[in-house]
């Protein structure tokens, strides 16, 4: 056993957004490692919160159903926690551009209310904030690293960057010990499969499983990095356990790089069904499209010993198997 | 007459925060140039809004007293305007760290409500947003330019950066034509003189005029750039008039650079009263102190032909003369 994994035995951990894709996979892994897990989730409409996500650990975690902005509940859930994974968010780029105020209320104001709750009941808590690769937006130079200038292309990306910074200000305000991981495209079991408003690579799997046609905008040759959920969870766990990561920001890459159209082909191959065609970019999507994604995650690897272990082929195989078995809970 | 000044003859201009320091000086200049000026100001408590500020043009401008977040009033004030100077803000770094939610409600949510109002009634308006040098925070390398990585050190600075970016997203959302000027320390007539919560260099003038003792934290040898209000107004006017500035961000420097303690000495010299002593940095101030300020404003100069014209000595002389004459309206 690596020494960092011992940190989680008996560790009191709160996960915001813990009924969603990332949060629930993290919760399951934490329970396996012997952590004492609490979940705070608002089950907001259209987001990924789903009780079935925590079915394997349902009786071994405490769950508060309330939005981050509900101060009383947030305080009750946050008190005495050793570590908080702050994952709750409105994750849709498109919604953020249609309804900026909704995005800002959900992703900014609620988050700062939550930080104020922490300031009152757990001001020196260890917090891992889940940011987004979108904070970089469209970049001039690849690969992307923590040094890449920020050029957010939509309201969601601005909000995520602002809240990462607000978190860091709480180190000054009350001693909060913050780490941020700027997530890339993550896929795997327990993602919502109702719509393509966010996490589109997951929805493509549904389309292929249903033998539908997938639309590829433009030539589809933009580079993408698909990170299998278990690799993302592993990164989050390491960041939460290691003191040297306090006050730091990290990027995360994938085991392999793939062109978007090749990803679509791999999904169709794995499912054994589905097909695709090309279409010109719609204006609203093109405006917020960020181009190639290639990440230099040397800092994450060096600081934590993390490296991705699941190939795209293997990850897709596991994902499709999960949804074939549990389709009724996600369709 | 330079050709850009003709732009303002008969130009319909809205100034948010137009009863404050920057807004009122801008309004006076705009009226002189023949513009049709409307002011929207919430007269928020503790901020710089002051009816006396627009006394020279009181009967030549329309004034709406309402916060930016008041949609009905904001729409009435914004409709049919050719140009909007969006200046309204909560300007205190210290307040933002004590009351982050207040800062975010005032500087972020209200601003986005205002942008939504524009989206409804004037979606392709020309907007000059007034940002802050604080968005850069503590920098690794001097001078500061538009390329300098962002490293905000307080909640105020995060909010100002987020709202600059939100403005730029509205180019995508509805075609808003935005320019941002990241202001440095500006001084001159019409600044609030009640407290040192923001615009401290102005408050120092009051202390010296009252023959009080000014406290200089540390050795006071950090570099500062003091920009006289007329030079700032000139920059804003150029940015608002020139099409090439749409979608662009600008920094602004001063005519001279001065060490903070030398600034204090110059103020005392100009006033003919006051004195100073050194003290160690208080913890809350040190945490948000950004160090030396040296700006490369080549972009602003090249794009607009702007250059600062008022020396520190002359600017201080004019400022002290103004407050000696109008002390009753500011003390």
Interface residues (C-beta under 8 A of the other chain):
Chain A: X97 X100 X101 X104 X105 X108 X109 X112 X113 X115 X116 X147 X149 X150 X152 X153 X154 X155 X158 X159 X161 X162 X165 X166 X169 X172 X173 X287 X288
Chain B: X97 X100 X101 X104 X105 X108 X109 X112 X113 X115 X116 X147 X149 X150 X152 X153 X154 X155 X158 X159 X161 X162 X165 X166 X169 X172 X173 X287 X288
